[in-house]
């Protein structure tokens, strides 16, 4: 059966030809191919204004990004065969990088599977669908994952707030086999347990794997504060690197319970302390008590999820950075990350500089990095380079 056509307006094919995968609703020639004629998940052959085919796309006709290209060969439509092919390509990269099956297997557009993220925890797969156009294809996606990876369990972890923007419901359900409430993983030779079946997204982010290893090197014999400490992915390497003390601040009691569990797994004694409560309030209390730290690690959730949140999000980062810098010793190290795709590295550095100068401190940028290689970036899609990681040295103004 032939696929319908999705005709673009004049010159609207430039981004696709340069490598991009997204189509916006205002780029469609709706007289020749009305979006109302398509259902969510339908496939179409994308054509330029002259009728030349450009590839096959999946449609989300009611959203701003109304279509995502899944193949540039119109003979290869989106089916189980294409999925298996893409999954095998993704798997071959991860098997070159890692000895054990603990990594992100599929990173959306970076692996040419828009709207799909798959994390692997040994024999268990955790799958997130972030684009409406991918949701109707869950059945063949599951079949392809079972064929390629042969897992004992698959979890649909479709409870992220980003689904709201796509008009998708949130849910958390086992798709196949058995998925334990806690999944054990191995990262940088350390063992962790991560909760998976809780509605609040705790889980685990593999994207900072190498940054966490790097950060630990600054912590030997130092007093360390881990802000937004989550389940201990920063605090435990810091403690094992020989930190004199690590204070972990997080608003989630479940996260701190998991952190303490992971500390026991890695046989860490009394080095770790926990502070439960609103993070900014905790930082203010520490300042009031005149506490000081040699190293502060801040890994907050994304403050800027949409472009329209840019101004308020930048103010949020500025506030966090100032609170942290106030707590640093005279020659302190501030390690910070941002998962906001709209908060550029340049903006991050200028915000750090503004925070330091406001407090009459000098700042040196020592290192900068991004996400680990199992989160490949698509060079035509800046949003896929979402993670910014920066190591700063904060010095007195003298």
N, C-alpha and C positions, 0 to 999 in steps of 0.2 A: 504494500500500500504506500502510495507516494505521500510525502509530507506537504502541508500547506506552506505558503510563502509568507515571509514577514519582510515587507518592503521598507527600506529606509528612505529618508528624505535626502535631497541633494547634499553631498559633502558630509553626510552623517556617518560615513563608513571610515573616516580617517583614523579614529581611535582603534577600531577593530583591526585595520590593516597594520597599525603600528604595534599590535600585540595585545591590546586590551581585550577583556572577555565580556564586559558589561554593555548593555544597551539601555538607554533611558527612554521613558515613554514619550518625551518630546522629540525624539529622533525618528519616530516611526511615521511613515506615510499612512495615516489612519484612513484615508479615503480608499487606498488600494488594499490595505490589510488592517481593518479595524481591530483594535485590541479586544473589543467586546466579543469578537468571534472565537476567542481562545479561552480555554479553561486553565486553571493553575496546573502546571506540570506538562502541558501540551508541548510537543516538539514542532519546530518549524525550520524551514530553510531560510536563512537570512540572505536577503538580496540587497545590493546597492541600488541607487536610484535608477540605474540603467538596466536592472534586472540580472546583473551578474551575481551568481551564488558565492557567498562568503563562508558558509559553514552551517552547522546545525546548532540551534539554541533551545534551551528549556525556558518556558514562559511563566512569569508571575504577572499577569496582565493588570492587576490592580495596584501594583507597587511602583515606586519611582524607577528603580532598576527593574525594568519589566521583562528582561530576557538576559540569560547568561549563556555564552557560547560554550558548548561541550565538545565540539569537533569542528575542525576546519575542512574536513573531507565529507562532502554531503552523502557519500556512500556509507559512512559509518555513523549511524544514528545512535542515540543513547539507549543501550540495552545491556543485558547481562554480559555479553561478550566484550563490549567496550569497557564496562566496569572492571571486569576481571583483568583486562589488559592494563588499565590505569593502576589498579591495585598492585599488580605484579611489578610495574615500573617503580611505584612508590616503595614497595617492599625491598626491592633490590638496593635502593639508596640506604635504607635503614640497616640492612644487613651488612653493608660496607662500613657503616659508622659504628655499630654497636654489637657486642658479643651476645648480649641477653635481650630478650623480647620486652623491653621496657622503653617505650618511645612514642612519639606521635607518628602514627602510620600515614595519615592523610591530613594535609593542611590546606584544605579548600583550594582556592585559586592557584596557590603555589604548586599544587600537584595536579592542576588542570581538572579539578573536581569541585566546581564552585558550590558554596553553601554546605560543604561537608567536612567535618572534622572527626577523626578516629584516633583514639589513644589506646595503646596496647599495654596491658598489665599482665605479662606472661601469657596465660591461656584465656584471658578475658579481654574482650574489646568493649570500649566505652565510646558510643557514637553520638555525635551532636549534629543535628540538621539545623542550619542557620538561615536557609533561604527557602521561601515557600515553594519554589519550582522543584525542589528536590524531595519534598515531603511525599508526594504521590508515588514515588519510586522506591519506597522503603522495602517492598517485598523483594525486588530484584537486587537491591543493595545488600540485603541480608544474605540472599543466596550467594552472591559474589564473595562476600566476606567469609562465609562458611567454606566456600571452595578454596579460596586463596590461603586463609590463615588457620582453618580447622580449629577454631576456638571451642572451649567447653562452655563458655557463656558469653552472651552479648547483651549489653545494656543500652537502651535508648535513653540518653541523658538529655532530654529535650526540655529543660526547665530554665533556660537562660532568658533574662529579660529582653535580649535582642530579638527574640522570636515575636514579641509584641509588635514590633515595627513591621514585621512581615505578615501580620494578621494571623499568626499561628498560635494555637493553644500550647500551654506548657504542660509537660507530663514527664514522668520518670517511671519507666517500666522495663522489665526483663523481656527481651525479644527472643532469646534462645537460651536453653540450658539453665545452668545455675550460676547466679552472681552473688557472691558473699557480700555482707554488709560492709566489710572492710577488705580492701585489696592490698596485698603486700607488693612492694616494688623495690627495685634495686637502682640506686643512682650514685655514681662515683664511689662504688664499693660500700655504700651505707644502705641499711635496710630501713624502710618506712612502711607504716600502715596508713592508708588514706581512706576516709569514709566515702562511700559511693551511693548509698541508698537513702541519704538524707535529702529532704527537699531543698534545704539551704545549700547553695553551691559551695562546698569546701573542696572536695576532690583533690586534684594534683595538677600542677602545671610543669610540664617537662621543659618549657622554653628557656628556663634559667639554669639549666644543668651545668654548663661550663662557667657561667657567671658566679654561681654559688661556690664552685671550687676555687675560683679566683679570689672571691671576697674573703674566704676563710684565711688566706695567707696574710691578711692585714690584722688578724685578730689574736695572734699569739701574744700571751702575757698582757692582753688589753681587757679593759672593762667595756663590754659591748651591749648596745641596746638594739634589739630587733623589733622594728615597728611594723604593724600588720604582720605579725609573726606566723599566722596561720598554723599549720600542723608541724612546724619546726624545720622546714627545708633550709632556712638560713642559720637558725640558731644552733642546730646540732652540728653542722660542719664547723661553725665558729668555736663551739665548745671543744670539739675533738681536735681542733688546731691548737688548743692550749690557752684559750681565753681564760682570764682569771675569774670572770663572772659574765653571764649573759642574762639580761633581763628581757623578757618577751612580752610585748604589749599587743593585745588584740581584744576586740569587742565581743568575740564569740566564745562562750564557755566550751562549746563542742570542739572548737579548734584547739583551745588550750588543753583540754582533756586528751585530745589526740597527740598534741605535742609532748605531753608528759609520758604518754604511752610509747612514743617513738624514742624519747630519751632513755627509757628503760630498755627498749630493744637494742639500743646502741651502747648500753652500759655506761651511761653518763651519770655521775653521782650528783653532788649538790651544786654543780656549776650553774644550773639553769634555775631562774626564778620567773614567775608569771605575774603579770598585772592585767586583770580583766576589767574591761570598761571602755567607754568611748576613747579612742586613741588620742585625739587632740586634748581632751580633758586630762588624760594620763600624763601627757607631755607637759601640760601646764602645772600639774601637781608636782612632777619631778623638778621643774624649774623653781617652784615655790620652796621646795625642800633643799634647794641648792645642790642638787645631784649633778654630777659630771660624768661623761663617758668618753672613752678614747676613740671608739668606733660606733657609728650609728648606721644601721642598715634599714632603709625604708622601701618596702615593696607594696605600695597601696593598690587597691583596685582601680580600674580606669575611671578618672574623674570626668573625662570628656568622651561621651559615647556618640555624640552627634555634633556636626559642625556648629549648630546653633548654641551648643553648650560651651563653646570655646572660651568666652570671656569669663564665665563663672568658674569653669574648670581650671583655667590658668590662675585665677585668684586662689582656688583651693590648693593647688600645688605650691604657690608662693607662701601661703599660710603654713602649710606643713613644713616646708623647707626652713622657714624662720624658726618655728618651734624646735626643730631638730638642731639647727646651728646654735641656738641659745644653750643647748645642753652639752655641746662639745667642749672638750678640753682645749687648751691653747693651741696645740698642734694636733688637731683631730682629723679623723677620716670620716667623710660622709659618703655613703654608698646608696644611691637611689635609682629607682626604676620607674618607668611609666609604661602602662599598657594602652594608653590612649593613642589611636592611630592619627588623630588630628592634632596631637601635641608633638611637634617636630623636635628633632634633636637640637636645632638652633633655638627654638622657643624654650626648650628645657634648660639649655645653658644660659640663656639670657635671664630666665626666671631665677636660676640659682645665683647668678651674679647679682641680680637686684636684691635678693634676700640677704646675701652676704654683705653687700654694701650698706643696706639699710641698718644692719647690725654693726657697722664699722669693722667688718672683717674682710680679709683678703682671701681669694679662692684660687686654687690651682686645679685644673682638670688633669687627672693622672691617667685615666683609662676611660674608654667608651666602647660599648659593644651593643649587640642586639640579641635576637633570639637564636637558639641553637639550630644546627643544620637540619634537624628533623622538622623544622618549621620553615621550609623554603619560602623565599619571597618571590613574587612575580614582579619583574622589573618594570612592567607597564602599569602596575596597580600599587600606588603608594600605600594604600590601606593595609597591604599584606606585610609591610615593614612596621608593625605596630609597637614592638618592644624597643625601648631605649634604656640603656644601662650606663650609668656614669659613676666613676669613682673620683671624689674631690678631696683635696686637702684644704682645710680651713685654718687660716693663720691670723694672728692678731694684726691690727693695722699699725705696724711700726716698721 
